[in-house]
């Protein structure tokens, strides 16, 4: 599809790390099948193309029912990628696509949120026969796979790409921070300055969202369950309140915790008319959509990607059905940010393919030397040079 190809061509101009890796690591993934479950849009499509250039056979599906861009999915087939995905409201159809990827018995899995990883370990054990390792790039996904490890179900080594400094410090903070507000602003066309913005959760994602809201002139309120993060938010200049109190004065509420029912129905019933709810966590469990629907007297789509619920004679607006707002209702992270994250993913897959026989079936932190390599390559692409330690300084730091 022409529009999909144009999107892919556009992002290819701004992903220097992937372009460099495609030549530097040529044929390193030859004869390997890679099953990908990832938000299927132009940037991830280009990652699939790079993996194919490295010699892999790539089988791709989405990792969220509403984040697949159909024109990109269709266009990707012309690049020799097997694609099983479309934007859908059906969970059943979504999981059928995951199963189709596993039908190919991949050697490696590149996952986002761990749906594919959990499926292969719980319901599709037959597809474990060729599996050598998994690369997982999200906080939620790493947590889910660690649960498999704790239950002694995990059968292959997993690299937690999310734990790379170059991932969570940049992707989670700057990527989600910008893309969340991009989605909210383009979908609502509302002013942010002067509004009360409640950010639920102050991890790396919450930090980024709060920082960008502050830059837009909002009055930022942070809610937390972790006392250290709550204190950090306070010292960063934000108000810190309980969600039950913050809900009463919120103009926007953005969840970013990775947990369930972050806002209760009781909290939502206290909200003022016209409040906008959005979720920046991976799964659609942070805002209790089912409860809102059950207790609403009316529900209708008031604007593309925005549902209006009439609750206690007040209008409650939800963007993207409570799914990941920057992808369900926009284009996801900025291109240059994903260039970093996908470079980490490529090197993770290469590392697994070369070392899986020496690795145990457990979750590994991202190798520090690869983390540093990506940082060095990124600086080089930006034309930034930094100092190096002298021999004298190295010895001093070693205690000599």
Long-range contacts (C-beta under 8 A, 24 or more apart in sequence): 1-70, 1-71, 1-72, 1-74, 1-75, 2-75, 3-71, 3-75, 4-42, 4-45, 4-69, 4-71, 4-72, 4-73, 4-74, 4-75, 4-76, 5-75, 5-78, 7-41, 7-42, 7-45, 7-69, 7-71, 7-72, 7-75, 8-42, 8-45, 8-46, 8-49, 8-72, 8-75, 8-76, 10-42, 11-42, 11-43, 11-46, 11-335, 12-46, 14-335, 14-336, 14-339, 15-43, 15-46, 15-335, 15-336, 15-338, 15-339, 15-342, 16-339, 16-381, 17-339, 17-340, 17-342, 17-343, 17-374, 17-377, 17-378, 17-381, 18-46, 18-47, 18-50, 18-339, 18-342, 18-343, 18-346, 19-50, 20-377, 20-381, 21-50, 21-54, 21-343, 21-346, 21-347, 22-50, 22-53, 22-54, 25-54, 25-346, 25-350, 26-53, 26-54, 26-55, 27-54, 27-55, 28-54, 28-55, 28-350, 28-353, 29-54, 29-55, 29-56, 29-349, 29-350, 29-353, 30-54, 30-55, 30-56, 31-55, 32-56, 32-57, 32-107, 32-108, 32-353, 33-57, 33-58, 33-59, 33-104, 33-105, 33-106, 33-107, 33-108, 33-130, 34-58, 34-59, 34-106, 34-107, 34-108, 34-109, 34-110, 34-349, 35-59, 35-60, 35-101, 35-102, 35-104, 35-106, 35-108, 35-109, 35-110, 35-116, 36-60, 36-61, 36-101, 36-109, 36-110, 36-111, 37-61, 37-62, 37-63, 37-98, 37-101, 37-109, 37-110, 37-111, 37-112, 37-113, 37-115, 37-116, 38-62, 38-63, 38-110, 38-111, 38-112, 39-63, 39-64, 39-67, 39-68, 39-112, 39-324, 39-327, 39-332, 40-67, 40-68, 40-69, 40-72, 40-73, 40-76, 40-83, 40-85, 41-67, 41-68, 41-69, 41-72, 41-327, 41-331, 41-332, 42-69, 42-72, 42-331, 43-332, 43-333, 43-335, 43-338, 43-339, 43-342, 44-338, 44-342, 45-72, 45-73, 45-75, 45-76, 45-79, 45-81, 46-342, 47-338, 47-342, 47-345, 47-346, 48-76, 48-79, 48-81, 49-76, 49-79, 49-81, 50-342, 50-346, 51-110, 51-346, 51-349, 52-79, 52-80, 52-81, 54-346, 54-350, 56-108, 57-82, 57-104, 58-82, 59-84, 59-101, 59-104, 59-106, 60-84, 60-85, 60-101, 61-85, 61-97, 61-98, 61-100, 61-101, 61-116, 62-94, 62-97, 63-111, 63-112, 63-113, 63-115, 63-116, 64-113, 64-282, 64-323, 64-324, 64-327, 64-328, 65-89, 65-90, 65-91, 65-93, 65-94, 65-323, 66-320, 66-321, 66-323, 66-327, 66-328, 67-323, 67-324, 67-327, 67-328, 67-332, 95-119, 99-124, 102-127, 103-127, 105-129, 105-130, 105-131, 106-130, 106-131, 107-131, 107-132, 107-353, 108-132, 108-133, 108-134, 108-135, 108-349, 108-352, 108-353, 109-133, 109-134, 109-135, 110-134, 110-135, 110-137, 110-345, 110-349, 111-135, 111-136, 111-137, 111-141, 112-136, 112-137, 112-138, 112-141, 112-282, 113-138, 113-140, 113-141, 113-144, 113-282, 113-283, 114-138, 114-140, 114-141, 114-142, 114-144, 114-145, 117-141, 117-144, 117-145, 117-148, 117-158, 118-144, 118-145, 118-148, 121-148, 121-153, 121-154, 121-155, 122-153, 128-155, 128-156, 131-155, 131-156, 132-156, 132-157, 132-352, 132-353, 132-356, 133-157, 133-158, 133-159, 133-349, 133-352, 133-353, 133-356, 133-359, 134-158, 134-159, 134-352, 135-159, 135-161, 135-345, 135-348, 135-349, 135-352, 136-160, 136-161, 136-162, 137-161, 137-162, 137-167, 137-341, 137-344, 137-345, 138-162, 138-282, 139-168, 139-172, 139-203, 139-204, 139-205, 139-258, 139-282, 140-258, 140-281, 140-282, 140-283, 141-282, 142-363, 143-258, 145-363, 146-363, 149-361, 149-362, 149-363, 154-361, 154-362, 154-363, 155-361, 156-356, 156-361, 157-352, 157-356, 157-359, 157-360, 157-361, 157-362, 157-364, 158-362, 158-363, 158-364, 159-348, 159-351, 159-352, 159-363, 159-364, 159-365, 159-366, 159-367, 160-363, 160-364, 160-365, 160-366, 161-341, 161-344, 161-345, 161-348, 161-366, 163-365, 163-366, 164-344, 164-366, 164-370, 164-371, 164-374, 165-371, 165-375, 166-340, 166-341, 166-344, 166-371, 166-374, 166-375, 166-378, 167-340, 167-341, 167-344, 167-366, 168-204, 169-204, 170-337, 170-340, 170-341, 171-333, 171-337, 171-338, 171-340, 171-341, 172-203, 172-204, 172-205, 172-208, 173-204, 173-205, 173-207, 173-208, 173-211, 174-208, 174-334, 174-337, 175-208, 175-333, 175-334, 175-337, 175-338, 175-341, 176-204, 176-205, 176-208, 176-209, 176-256, 176-280, 176-326, 176-333, 177-205, 177-207, 177-208, 177-209, 177-210, 177-211, 177-212, 178-208, 178-212, 178-333, 178-334, 178-337, 179-326, 179-327, 179-330, 179-331, 179-332, 179-333, 179-334, 180-208, 180-209, 180-212, 180-254, 180-256, 180-278, 180-280, 180-325, 180-326, 181-209, 181-212, 181-213, 181-216, 182-326, 182-330, 182-331, 183-278, 183-319, 183-320, 183-325, 183-326, 183-329, 183-330, 184-252, 184-254, 184-276, 184-278, 184-319, 184-325, 186-330, 187-303, 187-304, 187-305, 187-306, 187-319, 187-320, 187-329, 187-330, 188-276, 188-303, 188-306, 188-317, 188-319, 190-276, 192-216, 192-217, 192-218, 192-252, 193-217, 193-218, 194-218, 194-219, 195-219, 195-251, 195-252, 196-221, 196-249, 196-250, 196-251, 196-252, 197-221, 197-250, 197-251, 197-252, 197-254, 198-222, 198-223, 198-243, 198-246, 198-247, 198-250, 198-252, 198-253, 198-254, 199-223, 199-238, 199-254, 199-256, 200-243, 200-253, 200-254, 200-255, 200-256, 200-257, 200-262, 200-263, 200-286, 201-255, 201-256, 201-257, 201-258, 201-259, 201-262, 201-281, 202-226, 202-229, 202-230, 202-232, 202-233, 203-229, 203-256, 203-257, 203-258, 205-256, 205-280, 205-281, 206-256, 206-257, 207-236, 209-254, 209-256, 209-280, 210-236, 210-238, 213-252, 214-238, 218-252, 221-246, 221-249, 221-250, 243-267, 244-270, 247-271, 248-272, 250-275, 251-275, 251-276, 252-276, 252-277, 252-278, 253-277, 253-278, 254-278, 254-279, 254-280, 254-325, 255-279, 255-280, 255-281, 255-286, 255-287, 256-280, 256-281, 257-281, 257-286, 258-282, 258-283, 258-286, 259-285, 259-286, 260-285, 260-286, 261-285, 261-286, 261-288, 262-286, 262-287, 263-287, 263-288, 264-288, 265-291, 265-292, 265-295, 268-292, 268-311, 268-316, 269-295, 269-311, 269-312, 271-314, 271-316, 272-314, 273-314, 273-315, 274-314, 274-315, 274-317, 275-316, 275-317, 276-317, 276-318, 276-319, 277-316, 277-317, 277-318, 277-319, 277-322, 278-318, 278-319, 278-320, 278-325, 279-320, 279-322, 279-323, 279-324, 279-325, 280-324, 280-325, 280-326, 281-324, 282-324, 283-323, 284-321, 284-322, 284-323, 284-324, 286-322, 287-318, 287-322, 289-318, 289-321, 289-322, 292-316, 292-318, 305-329, 339-378, 340-374, 340-378, 343-374, 343-377, 343-378, 344-370, 344-371, 344-374, 347-373, 347-374
